[in-house]
Amino acid sequence: MSMSFERYMLDMIQPMRDDLTRLGIEELRTPEAVEEKLPNAEGTALVVINSVCGCAAGQCRPGVAQALQAEKLPDHLFTVFAGQDKEATAKAREYFAPYPPSSPSIALFKDGELVHFIERHQIENRSAADIAADLTSAFDRYC
C-alpha cells in the first residue's frame, strides 16, 4: 500500500516541480547537488525553496515566473523542494543564515553571498505581482 501512496504523492507533486523547471530552473535534489552548484555559482544565483502549500502555488511560483521575464536576471536558477527533497533542502538552508527555515522562500546570492531573502511570511500575505516586483528590484540591484 505504501508504494502506491508514494507513487500517488509523486504524481501529485510533479506539476509543482514542473511550475519551476519549465522556467529553466534547475532542481537540486540531493545535498551533493546543492554542495556542487550553490557555493560554486559565480555571479548571481536564485534559489527557490518550493513547497506544496497554497502560498507556493498562488504567490511564490507565479511571482518567480513573472520576475523571470525581467531584463536583468540571475546567472543561475536553482530550486529545492521542502518536504520532498529533505536532505537537499537542509543543505541549501545552511547557506541562508541568519534566516530560519521557511518554505516557500526565495534567496538571491551574489558571488556566494546571500544578498536578498524573501521569507514565507513575506510571501503568504502578498500577491504574485508584489513578489515579482520585489524580485525584479533585487535583480536590478544585484544582477
PLY file of the C-alpha trace (Angstrom):
ply
format ascii 1.0
element vertex 143
property float x
property float y
property float z
element edge 142
property int vertex1
property int vertex2
end_header
0.00 0.00 0.00
2.76 2.49 0.83
4.26 2.13 -2.66
1.00 3.15 -4.33
0.61 6.06 -1.88
4.19 7.13 -2.58
3.54 6.96 -6.33
0.35 8.97 -5.85
2.25 11.64 -3.92
4.95 11.81 -6.61
2.27 12.23 -9.27
0.59 14.98 -7.25
3.85 16.86 -6.63
5.34 16.64 -10.13
3.25 19.55 -11.51
4.52 21.69 -8.60
8.08 20.85 -9.63
7.25 21.48 -13.29
5.99 25.00 -12.48
9.63 25.95 -11.86
11.66 23.57 -14.03
9.78 24.59 -17.17
11.10 28.12 -16.50
14.65 26.83 -16.78
15.19 26.50 -13.04
17.44 23.56 -12.17
16.27 21.23 -9.42
18.86 20.31 -6.84
17.50 17.07 -5.42
20.44 15.87 -3.31
22.74 17.54 -0.78
25.63 16.71 -3.11
23.99 18.64 -5.95
23.46 21.64 -3.66
27.07 21.46 -2.47
28.34 21.22 -6.04
26.25 24.03 -7.52
25.45 26.66 -4.91
28.85 27.62 -3.44
30.46 27.42 -6.89
27.91 29.61 -8.68
29.78 32.64 -9.99
27.80 35.83 -10.35
24.25 35.72 -9.12
22.14 32.70 -8.17
18.44 32.50 -7.34
17.32 29.65 -5.10
13.59 28.96 -4.75
12.53 26.78 -1.82
9.45 25.14 -3.31
6.59 23.76 -1.23
3.21 22.06 -1.55
1.42 24.84 0.35
-1.15 27.16 -1.16
1.05 30.25 -0.98
3.71 28.45 -3.04
1.09 27.72 -5.71
-0.74 31.04 -5.58
2.03 33.54 -4.94
5.58 32.14 -4.89
5.84 30.15 -8.11
3.76 32.63 -10.16
5.77 35.54 -8.70
9.04 33.86 -9.67
7.69 33.18 -13.17
6.75 36.86 -13.59
10.11 38.05 -12.25
11.98 35.84 -14.72
10.51 37.90 -17.56
12.60 40.91 -16.42
15.56 42.25 -18.38
18.14 41.64 -15.67
18.19 38.04 -14.43
20.39 35.93 -12.17
23.16 33.93 -13.81
21.98 30.70 -12.16
18.49 29.46 -11.25
18.06 26.68 -8.70
15.25 25.13 -6.68
14.93 22.63 -3.85
11.63 21.14 -2.71
10.94 21.37 1.03
9.25 18.29 2.46
10.18 16.24 -0.60
13.94 16.50 -1.10
14.58 16.97 2.60
18.34 16.47 2.65
18.89 18.83 -0.31
16.67 21.45 1.32
18.53 21.14 4.63
21.85 21.60 2.81
20.57 24.66 0.92
19.26 26.19 4.14
22.79 26.10 5.57
23.54 28.98 3.18
20.53 31.06 4.29
21.80 32.12 7.73
20.70 34.08 9.67
17.21 33.31 8.32
15.31 30.43 9.93
13.92 27.58 7.79
10.95 28.85 5.81
9.07 27.38 2.89
8.35 28.60 0.44
11.12 31.15 0.37
13.44 32.74 -2.18
17.14 33.52 -1.84
19.40 35.58 -4.08
23.16 35.18 -3.87
25.90 37.26 -5.43
29.33 35.63 -5.62
28.33 33.21 -2.89
26.96 35.84 -0.50
23.28 35.97 0.42
22.13 39.43 -0.66
18.30 39.15 -0.69
15.88 36.79 1.02
12.09 36.53 0.92
10.64 34.51 3.79
7.33 32.68 3.83
5.62 35.42 5.85
6.65 37.86 3.09
5.03 35.56 0.50
1.79 34.41 2.06
0.31 37.89 2.56
1.36 39.35 -0.80
0.32 38.88 -4.40
2.39 37.17 -7.07
2.83 40.61 -8.69
4.21 42.02 -5.41
6.69 39.14 -5.14
7.69 39.60 -8.77
8.26 43.33 -8.16
10.36 42.54 -5.07
12.48 40.07 -7.05
12.79 42.34 -10.09
14.05 45.13 -7.84
16.63 42.75 -6.32
17.65 41.59 -9.82
18.11 45.22 -10.90
20.28 45.88 -7.86
22.45 42.75 -7.83
22.39 41.15 -11.30
0 1
1 2
2 3
3 4
4 5
5 6
6 7
7 8
8 9
9 10
10 11
11 12
12 13
13 14
14 15
15 16
16 17
17 18
18 19
19 20
20 21
21 22
22 23
23 24
24 25
25 26
26 27
27 28
28 29
29 30
30 31
31 32
32 33
33 34
34 35
35 36
36 37
37 38
38 39
39 40
40 41
41 42
42 43
43 44
44 45
45 46
46 47
47 48
48 49
49 50
50 51
51 52
52 53
53 54
54 55
55 56
56 57
57 58
58 59
59 60
60 61
61 62
62 63
63 64
64 65
65 66
66 67
67 68
68 69
69 70
70 71
71 72
72 73
73 74
74 75
75 76
76 77
77 78
78 79
79 80
80 81
81 82
82 83
83 84
84 85
85 86
86 87
87 88
88 89
89 90
90 91
91 92
92 93
93 94
94 95
95 96
96 97
97 98
98 99
99 100
100 101
101 102
102 103
103 104
104 105
105 106
106 107
107 108
108 109
109 110
110 111
111 112
112 113
113 114
114 115
115 116
116 117
117 118
118 119
119 120
120 121
121 122
122 123
123 124
124 125
125 126
126 127
127 128
128 129
129 130
130 131
131 132
132 133
133 134
134 135
135 136
136 137
137 138
138 139
139 140
140 141
141 142
